[in-house]
């Protein structure tokens, strides 16, 4: 059975993921910028409403994955917030300046998470590491459950060869979960080629604003973006799961 985790950018997206049959939600904010930690309010409400697993992204800002001491303190407190709110896990990733895994700091975050009964996914900081296979062994040693990766490329399709090698080398010691650009047109091919059993997608569609008045003289974001939003579509989630499992069913 191929399983789908949905990257949800809001309460509504999280509920749509559940409706569509996802096994897990990765809750984050600012998805267009690669994702940051959502608010305490979002975490609490999503946890109260979801019956499926809830993992929360622990990333204090956009940009690289080398963090200051203050940012690291924020990350530790954010994990404690996830523990207090009954989340199932967190999604982390810290690198050293040379592109290697910051094992010391990651170990501290993992220790806080596991002490609170949370699982841990290592996110796509993995994709900007200097050596994917060295990083794989480091992350296994740290005790993470899975690695979210696009194989070091912009999309999982582009990185499919590396993903396949990672799945083979991991040899069930850790789950390799492809993500980035996964959609209805490529998930079946990725299942066939990669050997992965968990996949990650936002499965988003554009939702129009309900505002009737619109000020056309100002751009707060991009052209037209003030009056649209992107939200997980339960129909897309269902299609992705059906297409993924049609390969083996």
C-alpha positions as YAML, in Angstrom:
chain: A
units: angstrom
residues:
- id: 1
  name: UNK
  ca: [0.00, 0.00, 0.00]
- id: 2
  name: UNK
  ca: [1.50, 3.31, -1.13]
- id: 3
  name: UNK
  ca: [0.87, 6.05, 1.43]
- id: 4
  name: UNK
  ca: [0.58, 9.79, 0.96]
- id: 5
  name: UNK
  ca: [1.63, 12.55, 3.35]
- id: 6
  name: UNK
  ca: [0.19, 15.97, 2.55]
- id: 7
  name: UNK
  ca: [2.02, 19.22, 3.16]
- id: 8
  name: UNK
  ca: [-0.77, 21.46, 4.45]
- id: 9
  name: UNK
  ca: [-0.49, 25.25, 4.66]
- id: 10
  name: UNK
  ca: [-3.63, 25.89, 6.70]
- id: 11
  name: UNK
  ca: [-6.36, 24.36, 8.84]
- id: 12
  name: UNK
  ca: [-8.53, 23.97, 5.74]
- id: 13
  name: UNK
  ca: [-5.73, 22.22, 3.83]
- id: 14
  name: UNK
  ca: [-5.16, 19.84, 6.73]
- id: 15
  name: UNK
  ca: [-8.83, 18.88, 6.81]
- id: 16
  name: UNK
  ca: [-8.83, 18.44, 3.03]
- id: 17
  name: UNK
  ca: [-5.83, 16.10, 3.33]
- id: 18
  name: UNK
  ca: [-7.71, 13.97, 5.84]
- id: 19
  name: UNK
  ca: [-10.83, 13.93, 3.68]
- id: 20
  name: UNK
  ca: [-8.79, 12.80, 0.70]
- id: 21
  name: UNK
  ca: [-7.26, 9.84, 2.53]
- id: 22
  name: UNK
  ca: [-3.78, 11.05, 3.47]
- id: 23
  name: UNK
  ca: [-2.13, 9.16, 6.32]
- id: 24
  name: UNK
  ca: [-0.32, 12.20, 7.67]
- id: 25
  name: UNK
  ca: [-0.26, 15.98, 7.52]
- id: 26
  name: UNK
  ca: [2.92, 18.02, 7.61]
- id: 27
  name: UNK
  ca: [1.64, 21.38, 8.83]
- id: 28
  name: UNK
  ca: [3.57, 24.47, 7.85]
- id: 29
  name: UNK
  ca: [3.20, 28.13, 6.95]
- id: 30
  name: UNK
  ca: [4.63, 30.14, 4.03]
- id: 31
  name: UNK
  ca: [4.65, 27.16, 1.70]
- id: 32
  name: UNK
  ca: [5.64, 29.22, -1.33]
- id: 33
  name: UNK
  ca: [8.88, 30.13, 0.46]
- id: 34
  name: UNK
  ca: [9.69, 26.54, 1.33]
- id: 35
  name: UNK
  ca: [7.73, 26.45, 4.58]
- id: 36
  name: UNK
  ca: [8.13, 27.78, 8.12]
- id: 37
  name: UNK
  ca: [6.71, 26.80, 11.50]
- id: 38
  name: UNK
  ca: [2.96, 27.48, 11.78]
- id: 39
  name: UNK
  ca: [1.40, 29.46, 14.62]
- id: 40
  name: UNK
  ca: [0.49, 27.92, 17.97]
- id: 41
  name: UNK
  ca: [-3.15, 28.57, 17.14]
- id: 42
  name: UNK
  ca: [-2.97, 26.63, 13.90]
- id: 43
  name: UNK
  ca: [-1.18, 23.73, 15.56]
- id: 44
  name: UNK
  ca: [-3.77, 23.48, 18.33]
- id: 45
  name: UNK
  ca: [-6.83, 23.72, 16.10]
- id: 46
  name: UNK
  ca: [-5.49, 21.27, 13.53]
- id: 47
  name: UNK
  ca: [-4.61, 18.80, 16.28]
- id: 48
  name: UNK
  ca: [-8.10, 19.11, 17.73]
- id: 49
  name: UNK
  ca: [-9.75, 18.46, 14.34]
- id: 50
  name: UNK
  ca: [-7.52, 15.78, 12.79]
- id: 51
  name: UNK
  ca: [-7.80, 12.04, 13.34]
- id: 52
  name: UNK
  ca: [-4.72, 11.27, 11.22]
- id: 53
  name: UNK
  ca: [-1.10, 11.88, 12.16]
- id: 54
  name: UNK
  ca: [0.06, 15.48, 12.52]
- id: 55
  name: UNK
  ca: [3.72, 16.40, 12.04]
- id: 56
  name: UNK
  ca: [4.76, 20.04, 12.31]
- id: 57
  name: UNK
  ca: [7.57, 21.74, 10.42]
- id: 58
  name: UNK
  ca: [10.20, 23.22, 12.74]
- id: 59
  name: UNK
  ca: [11.84, 25.95, 10.68]
- id: 60
  name: UNK
  ca: [12.06, 29.47, 12.15]
- id: 61
  name: UNK
  ca: [12.70, 31.26, 8.85]
- id: 62
  name: UNK
  ca: [13.18, 30.83, 5.14]
- id: 63
  name: UNK
  ca: [16.61, 30.67, 3.53]
- id: 64
  name: UNK
  ca: [19.41, 28.28, 4.41]
- id: 65
  name: UNK
  ca: [19.59, 25.69, 7.19]
- id: 66
  name: UNK
  ca: [22.46, 27.10, 9.27]
- id: 67
  name: UNK
  ca: [20.86, 28.68, 12.33]
- id: 68
  name: UNK
  ca: [21.99, 31.15, 14.99]
- id: 69
  name: UNK
  ca: [21.89, 30.34, 18.68]
- id: 70
  name: UNK
  ca: [18.71, 32.38, 19.08]
- id: 71
  name: UNK
  ca: [17.02, 30.59, 16.17]
- id: 72
  name: UNK
  ca: [18.00, 27.26, 17.68]
- id: 73
  name: UNK
  ca: [16.34, 28.23, 20.97]
- id: 74
  name: UNK
  ca: [13.17, 29.08, 19.06]
- id: 75
  name: UNK
  ca: [13.24, 25.64, 17.41]
- id: 76
  name: UNK
  ca: [13.52, 23.88, 20.76]
- id: 77
  name: UNK
  ca: [10.59, 25.82, 22.18]
- id: 78
  name: UNK
  ca: [8.52, 25.12, 19.05]
- id: 79
  name: UNK
  ca: [9.05, 21.38, 19.55]
- id: 80
  name: UNK
  ca: [7.91, 21.72, 23.16]
- id: 81
  name: UNK
  ca: [4.78, 23.46, 21.86]
- id: 82
  name: UNK
  ca: [4.14, 20.46, 19.60]
- id: 83
  name: UNK
  ca: [4.54, 18.11, 22.55]
- id: 84
  name: UNK
  ca: [2.10, 20.14, 24.66]
- id: 85
  name: UNK
  ca: [-0.48, 20.13, 21.88]
- id: 86
  name: UNK
  ca: [-0.37, 16.37, 21.33]
- id: 87
  name: UNK
  ca: [1.23, 16.31, 17.90]
- id: 88
  name: UNK
  ca: [2.56, 13.04, 16.52]
- id: 89
  name: UNK
  ca: [5.86, 14.32, 15.26]
- id: 90
  name: UNK
  ca: [8.05, 17.13, 13.98]
- id: 91
  name: UNK
  ca: [10.00, 17.79, 10.81]
- id: 92
  name: UNK
  ca: [13.52, 19.16, 11.29]
- id: 93
  name: UNK
  ca: [16.82, 19.77, 9.56]
- id: 94
  name: UNK
  ca: [19.98, 21.65, 10.55]
- id: 95
  name: UNK
  ca: [23.22, 21.78, 8.56]
- id: 96
  name: UNK
  ca: [26.76, 22.88, 9.24]
- id: 97
  name: UNK
  ca: [28.35, 25.57, 7.10]
- id: 98
  name: UNK
  ca: [30.25, 22.94, 5.11]
- id: 99
  name: UNK
  ca: [27.02, 21.25, 4.00]
- id: 100
  name: UNK
  ca: [27.20, 18.32, 6.42]
- id: 101
  name: UNK
  ca: [24.48, 17.39, 8.92]
- id: 102
  name: UNK
  ca: [24.74, 19.32, 12.19]
- id: 103
  name: UNK
  ca: [24.52, 16.14, 14.24]
- id: 104
  name: UNK
  ca: [24.99, 17.85, 17.60]
- id: 105
  name: UNK
  ca: [22.08, 20.26, 17.22]
- id: 106
  name: UNK
  ca: [19.84, 17.79, 15.42]
- id: 107
  name: UNK
  ca: [20.43, 15.31, 18.24]
- id: 108
  name: UNK
  ca: [19.24, 17.88, 20.76]
- id: 109
  name: UNK
  ca: [16.03, 18.54, 18.83]
- id: 110
  name: UNK
  ca: [15.40, 14.83, 18.38]
- id: 111
  name: UNK
  ca: [15.95, 14.23, 22.09]
- id: 112
  name: UNK
  ca: [13.32, 16.83, 23.00]
- id: 113
  name: UNK
  ca: [10.89, 15.37, 20.48]
- id: 114
  name: UNK
  ca: [11.36, 11.76, 21.54]
- id: 115
  name: UNK
  ca: [11.15, 12.62, 25.23]
- id: 116
  name: UNK
  ca: [7.70, 13.98, 24.44]
- id: 117
  name: UNK
  ca: [6.70, 10.92, 22.43]
- id: 118
  name: UNK
  ca: [7.08, 12.55, 19.01]
- id: 119
  name: UNK
  ca: [8.46, 11.01, 15.84]
- id: 120
  name: UNK
  ca: [10.95, 12.88, 13.65]
- id: 121
  name: UNK
  ca: [11.24, 13.41, 9.90]
- id: 122
  name: UNK
  ca: [14.35, 15.02, 8.40]
- id: 123
  name: UNK
  ca: [13.24, 17.54, 5.77]
- id: 124
  name: UNK
  ca: [14.68, 18.77, 2.47]
- id: 125
  name: UNK
  ca: [17.71, 20.37, 4.08]
- id: 126
  name: UNK
  ca: [18.94, 16.93, 3.06]
- id: 127
  name: UNK
  ca: [18.76, 18.02, -0.58]
- id: 128
  name: UNK
  ca: [21.39, 20.73, -0.12]
- id: 129
  name: UNK
  ca: [23.86, 18.51, 1.73]
- id: 130
  name: UNK
  ca: [27.36, 18.07, 0.33]
- id: 131
  name: UNK
  ca: [27.08, 14.27, 0.25]
- id: 132
  name: UNK
  ca: [23.66, 12.58, 0.24]
- id: 133
  name: UNK
  ca: [24.95, 9.16, 1.19]
- id: 134
  name: UNK
  ca: [27.07, 10.43, 4.08]
- id: 135
  name: UNK
  ca: [24.03, 12.41, 5.23]
- id: 136
  name: UNK
  ca: [21.82, 9.33, 4.96]
- id: 137
  name: UNK
  ca: [24.00, 7.41, 7.40]
- id: 138
  name: UNK
  ca: [24.20, 10.39, 9.79]
- id: 139
  name: UNK
  ca: [20.40, 10.75, 9.83]
- id: 140
  name: UNK
  ca: [19.90, 7.04, 10.40]
- id: 141
  name: UNK
  ca: [22.36, 7.21, 13.30]
- id: 142
  name: UNK
  ca: [20.44, 10.18, 14.76]
- id: 143
  name: UNK
  ca: [17.27, 8.09, 14.88]
- id: 144
  name: UNK
  ca: [14.94, 9.85, 12.43]
- id: 145
  name: UNK
  ca: [12.02, 7.88, 11.01]
- id: 146
  name: UNK
  ca: [12.18, 9.18, 7.46]
- id: 147
  name: UNK
  ca: [13.87, 11.58, 5.07]
- id: 148
  name: UNK
  ca: [11.87, 13.88, 2.80]
- id: 149
  name: UNK
  ca: [13.86, 14.36, -0.38]
- id: 150
  name: UNK
  ca: [13.72, 15.33, -4.03]
- id: 151
  name: UNK
  ca: [16.99, 13.55, -4.67]
- id: 152
  name: UNK
  ca: [18.95, 16.79, -4.57]
- id: 153
  name: UNK
  ca: [17.07, 18.27, -7.52]
- id: 154
  name: UNK
  ca: [14.30, 20.83, -7.84]
- id: 155
  name: UNK
  ca: [11.69, 18.09, -8.25]
- id: 156
  name: UNK
  ca: [11.46, 14.43, -7.29]
- id: 157
  name: UNK
  ca: [11.16, 13.43, -10.95]
- id: 158
  name: UNK
  ca: [14.48, 15.11, -11.72]
- id: 159
  name: UNK
  ca: [16.07, 13.42, -8.70]
- id: 160
  name: UNK
  ca: [14.47, 10.00, -9.26]
- id: 161
  name: UNK
  ca: [17.79, 8.25, -9.84]
- id: 162
  name: UNK
  ca: [19.26, 9.46, -6.53]
- id: 163
  name: UNK
  ca: [15.99, 8.66, -4.73]
- id: 164
  name: UNK
  ca: [16.09, 5.10, -6.06]
- id: 165
  name: UNK
  ca: [19.69, 4.69, -4.86]
- id: 166
  name: UNK
  ca: [18.79, 6.09, -1.43]
- id: 167
  name: UNK
  ca: [15.89, 3.65, -1.07]
- id: 168
  name: UNK
  ca: [18.20, 0.78, -1.96]
- id: 169
  name: UNK
  ca: [21.04, 1.82, 0.36]
- id: 170
  name: UNK
  ca: [18.65, 2.63, 3.23]
- id: 171
  name: UNK
  ca: [17.50, -1.00, 3.07]
- id: 172
  name: UNK
  ca: [14.50, -0.40, 5.36]
- id: 173
  name: UNK
  ca: [16.63, 1.22, 8.07]
- id: 174
  name: UNK
  ca: [14.77, 4.49, 7.40]
- id: 175
  name: UNK
  ca: [11.92, 5.53, 5.11]
- id: 176
  name: UNK
  ca: [12.87, 7.56, 2.05]
- id: 177
  name: UNK
  ca: [9.88, 9.77, 1.17]
- id: 178
  name: UNK
  ca: [10.02, 11.51, -2.23]
- id: 179
  name: UNK
  ca: [8.58, 15.02, -2.37]
- id: 180
  name: UNK
  ca: [8.53, 18.16, -4.53]
- id: 181
  name: UNK
  ca: [6.53, 18.48, -7.70]
- id: 182
  name: UNK
  ca: [4.67, 15.20, -7.21]
- id: 183
  name: UNK
  ca: [1.37, 15.21, -9.06]
- id: 184
  name: UNK
  ca: [-1.11, 13.07, -10.97]
- id: 185
  name: UNK
  ca: [1.14, 12.96, -14.03]
- id: 186
  name: UNK
  ca: [4.25, 11.52, -12.39]
- id: 187
  name: UNK
  ca: [3.40, 9.68, -9.17]
- id: 188
  name: UNK
  ca: [2.86, 6.32, -10.89]
- id: 189
  name: UNK
  ca: [6.25, 6.55, -12.63]
- id: 190
  name: UNK
  ca: [7.93, 7.51, -9.36]
- id: 191
  name: UNK
  ca: [6.37, 4.52, -7.59]
- id: 192
  name: UNK
  ca: [7.63, 2.19, -10.31]
- id: 193
  name: UNK
  ca: [11.10, 3.63, -10.48]
- id: 194
  name: UNK
  ca: [11.98, 4.63, -6.91]
- id: 195
  name: UNK
  ca: [10.76, 1.72, -4.81]
- id: 196
  name: UNK
  ca: [9.49, 4.20, -2.21]
- id: 197
  name: UNK
  ca: [6.30, 3.45, -0.27]
- id: 198
  name: UNK
  ca: [5.56, 6.92, 1.15]
- id: 199
  name: UNK
  ca: [5.16, 10.05, -0.94]
- id: 200
  name: UNK
  ca: [4.73, 13.74, -0.10]
- id: 201
  name: UNK
  ca: [2.61, 16.29, -1.97]
- id: 202
  name: UNK
  ca: [0.70, 19.48, -1.24]
- id: 203
  name: UNK
  ca: [-2.01, 18.50, -3.78]
- id: 204
  name: UNK
  ca: [-3.05, 22.14, -4.00]
- id: 205
  name: UNK
  ca: [-5.59, 23.92, -6.16]
- id: 206
  name: UNK
  ca: [-6.23, 27.65, -6.55]
- id: 207
  name: UNK
  ca: [-9.15, 28.97, -4.50]
- id: 208
  name: UNK
  ca: [-10.72, 32.32, -5.41]
- id: 209
  name: UNK
  ca: [-11.25, 35.00, -2.76]
- id: 210
  name: UNK
  ca: [-14.82, 35.58, -1.59]
- id: 211
  name: UNK
  ca: [-14.27, 39.33, -1.59]
- id: 212
  name: UNK
  ca: [-16.58, 41.27, -3.92]
- id: 213
  name: UNK
  ca: [-14.69, 44.56, -3.62]
- id: 214
  name: UNK
  ca: [-11.20, 44.52, -5.11]
- id: 215
  name: UNK
  ca: [-8.62, 47.29, -5.16]
- id: 216
  name: UNK
  ca: [-6.82, 46.98, -8.48]
- id: 217
  name: UNK
  ca: [-4.38, 49.81, -7.67]
- id: 218
  name: UNK
  ca: [-2.18, 47.86, -5.26]
- id: 219
  name: UNK
  ca: [-0.08, 44.72, -5.32]
- id: 220
  name: UNK
  ca: [0.69, 43.25, -1.91]
- id: 221
  name: UNK
  ca: [2.10, 39.98, -3.26]
- id: 222
  name: UNK
  ca: [2.01, 39.22, -6.98]
- id: 223
  name: UNK
  ca: [-0.34, 39.88, -9.86]
- id: 224
  name: UNK
  ca: [-3.76, 38.63, -8.81]
- id: 225
  name: UNK
  ca: [-2.44, 36.86, -5.73]
- id: 226
  name: UNK
  ca: [-4.25, 39.15, -3.29]
- id: 227
  name: UNK
  ca: [-7.53, 37.55, -4.36]
- id: 228
  name: UNK
  ca: [-6.54, 33.92, -4.66]
- id: 229
  name: UNK
  ca: [-5.04, 31.34, -2.33]
- id: 230
  name: UNK
  ca: [-3.66, 27.84, -2.73]
- id: 231
  name: UNK
  ca: [-5.30, 25.12, -0.69]
- id: 232
  name: UNK
  ca: [-5.09, 21.31, -0.59]
- id: 233
  name: UNK
  ca: [-7.78, 19.75, -2.76]
- id: 234
  name: UNK
  ca: [-9.28, 16.51, -1.35]
- id: 235
  name: UNK
  ca: [-10.10, 15.31, -4.87]
- id: 236
  name: UNK
  ca: [-6.45, 15.64, -5.88]
- id: 237
  name: UNK
  ca: [-5.37, 13.76, -2.76]
- id: 238
  name: UNK
  ca: [-7.73, 10.90, -3.64]
- id: 239
  name: UNK
  ca: [-6.50, 10.80, -7.24]
- id: 240
  name: UNK
  ca: [-2.85, 10.70, -6.19]
- id: 241
  name: UNK
  ca: [-3.46, 7.80, -3.80]
- id: 242
  name: UNK
  ca: [-5.49, 5.91, -6.41]
- id: 243
  name: UNK
  ca: [-2.87, 6.40, -9.14]
- id: 244
  name: UNK
  ca: [0.00, 5.43, -6.81]
- id: 245
  name: UNK
  ca: [-1.68, 2.23, -5.76]
- id: 246
  name: UNK
  ca: [-2.87, 1.35, -9.23]
- id: 247
  name: UNK
  ca: [0.75, 0.54, -9.97]
- id: 248
  name: UNK
  ca: [0.81, -2.32, -7.50]
- id: 249
  name: UNK
  ca: [-2.87, -3.20, -7.23]
...
